[in-house]
Amino acid sequence: MKKFLLIIAILCTGAMAQANSFSTAWSGFGITGKYNYDMGQSFGTTYYRGVAYGVGVGSDVFVQNYNLIYDKDEGKPFGATVRHSSTYSFASPMTIIHLTKKGSSQIYVNAGLGYLVSGYDSVRKWNSLSYRKEGIYDSLVDRSSNLNQSVYRLGFGVTTYFTIASFLKLSITEDIGFLTSGLSKTTEASSVGFTNSAAKFFKPTYFSIRIGITYRTPTEDERSLKNLKKIM
């Protein structure tokens, strides 16, 4: 009788099923939509928990690298070339919506603040038509002090999960990130072209692929079934 009551209690507990939670460790790479000169690396962790049918909330904590170059003045008698490399750490609350019944495909939106980890701005300036006393010049200037210590980012993405084991999955994510504030305040009066586009240059759209390993916590139903099998 006690065994029977225990089974009933387990089944009743299982009926009060709780939503899954997902924890992912991932690494990625990507490029900017414009002014890209090298692939940027990224890595981080994502966690979310279901709060309603097909909907979850969580956080995305990650580090991302940006590599940019402006070289449209190359070949001109005067102008400037800007090369930028920076790494920011982001913490972004996120909302997830399932596209399939079991959540094997999802879309998400996140937004958060990023803090500068490291970075470098270099500006090469030249003028072969100068009439000043010093005449023709060509110089390389370190403008890293212009890097912004924090930036705001808005992200969208699609994640697909592939089952490896009962509660372990491989995740592949396509992410698009938009900066709402610039990476640097660098501008160059030597280049009219860059001066006019500096704000856009330092707010690149970033496209990335993330590959991760995800652990899905079992629901109460699944725990109850596992315990029931042990008893039986």
Backbone hydrogen bonds, N-H to C=O, Kabsch-Sander energy under -0.5 kcal/mol:
donor,donor_aa,acceptor,acceptor_aa,energy
5,L,1,M,-2.5
6,L,2,K,-2.2
7,I,3,K,-2.0
8,I,4,F,-2.1
9,A,5,L,-2.4
10,I,6,L,-2.1
11,L,7,I,-2.3
12,C,8,I,-2.3
13,T,9,A,-2.1
14,G,10,I,-2.3
15,A,11,L,-1.4
16,M,12,C,-0.8
16,M,13,T,-0.9
17,A,15,A,-1.5
22,F,48,Y,-2.9
23,S,215,Y,-2.1
24,T,46,T,-3.0
25,A,213,I,-1.9
26,W,44,G,-2.7
27,S,211,I,-2.1
28,G,42,S,-3.5
29,F,209,I,-1.7
30,G,40,G,-2.1
31,I,207,F,-2.0
33,G,205,T,-2.7
37,Y,67,N,-1.2
38,D,67,N,-0.7
40,G,30,G,-3.0
42,S,28,G,-2.0
43,F,63,V,-1.7
44,G,26,W,-2.2
45,T,61,V,-2.8
46,T,24,T,-2.4
47,Y,59,S,-2.5
48,Y,22,F,-2.1
49,R,57,V,-2.5
50,G,20,N,-2.4
51,V,55,V,-2.5
52,A,55,V,-1.6
55,V,52,A,-2.2
56,G,96,I,-2.4
57,V,49,R,-2.1
58,G,94,M,-2.3
59,S,47,Y,-2.7
60,D,92,S,-2.5
61,V,45,T,-2.6
62,F,60,D,-0.5
62,F,90,F,-2.0
63,V,43,F,-2.8
64,Q,88,Y,-2.8
65,N,41,Q,-1.8
66,Y,86,S,-3.1
68,L,84,H,-2.9
69,I,35,Y,-2.5
70,Y,82,V,-3.0
71,D,69,I,-0.5
74,E,71,D,-1.5
76,K,73,D,-2.3
79,G,126,W,-2.0
81,T,124,R,-2.3
82,V,70,Y,-1.5
83,R,122,S,-2.6
84,H,68,L,-2.9
85,S,120,Y,-2.3
86,S,66,Y,-2.1
87,T,118,S,-3.0
88,Y,64,Q,-2.5
89,S,115,Y,-2.5
90,F,62,F,-3.6
91,A,113,L,-1.6
92,S,60,D,-2.4
94,M,58,G,-2.3
95,T,109,V,-2.3
96,I,56,G,-3.0
97,I,107,I,-2.8
98,H,54,G,-2.6
99,L,105,S,-3.4
100,T,105,S,-1.0
103,G,100,T,-1.1
106,Q,159,T,-2.6
107,I,97,I,-2.4
108,Y,157,G,-2.0
109,V,95,T,-1.9
110,N,155,G,-2.4
111,A,93,P,-1.6
112,G,153,R,-2.2
113,L,91,A,-1.1
114,G,151,V,-3.3
115,Y,89,S,-2.7
116,L,149,Q,-2.6
117,V,87,T,-3.4
118,S,87,T,-1.3
120,Y,85,S,-3.1
122,S,83,R,-2.6
123,V,141,V,-3.0
124,R,81,T,-2.8
125,K,123,V,-0.6
125,K,139,S,-2.8
126,W,79,G,-1.9
127,N,137,Y,-2.2
128,S,77,P,-3.0
130,S,127,N,-0.5
135,G,132,R,-1.6
137,Y,127,N,-1.5
139,S,125,K,-3.3
141,V,123,V,-3.5
143,R,121,D,-2.5
143,R,141,V,-0.7
146,N,143,R,-2.2
147,L,144,S,-1.8
148,N,183,L,-2.6
151,V,114,G,-2.1
153,R,112,G,-2.5
154,L,178,F,-3.0
155,G,110,N,-3.1
156,F,176,I,-2.4
157,G,108,Y,-1.7
158,V,174,E,-1.8
159,T,106,Q,-2.4
160,T,172,I,-2.4
161,Y,104,S,-3.0
162,F,170,L,-2.6
164,I,168,L,-2.8
165,A,168,L,-2.1
168,L,165,A,-0.6
169,K,214,T,-2.7
170,L,162,F,-3.2
171,S,212,G,-2.6
172,I,160,T,-2.2
173,T,210,R,-2.8
174,E,158,V,-2.4
175,D,173,T,-0.6
175,D,208,S,-2.5
176,I,156,F,-3.0
177,G,206,Y,-2.6
178,F,154,L,-3.3
180,T,152,Y,-2.2
181,S,152,Y,-0.9
183,L,202,F,-1.8
185,K,146,N,-1.8
191,S,188,E,-1.4
192,V,190,S,-0.5
195,T,191,S,-2.5
196,N,192,V,-1.8
197,S,193,G,-0.9
197,S,194,F,-0.6
198,A,194,F,-1.3
201,F,197,S,-2.6
202,F,198,A,-2.1
203,K,200,K,-1.5
206,Y,177,G,-2.6
207,F,31,I,-2.9
207,F,205,T,-0.5
208,S,175,D,-2.5
209,I,29,F,-2.5
210,R,173,T,-2.7
211,I,27,S,-2.7
212,G,171,S,-2.5
213,I,25,A,-2.2
214,T,169,K,-3.1
215,Y,23,S,-2.9
216,R,167,F,-2.6
216,R,214,T,-0.5
217,T,21,S,-2.3
217,T,215,Y,-0.6
223,R,219,T,-2.3
224,S,220,E,-2.8
225,L,221,D,-2.3
226,K,222,E,-2.0
227,N,223,R,-2.5
228,L,224,S,-2.4
229,K,225,L,-2.1
230,K,226,K,-1.6
231,I,227,N,-2.0
232,M,228,L,-2.7
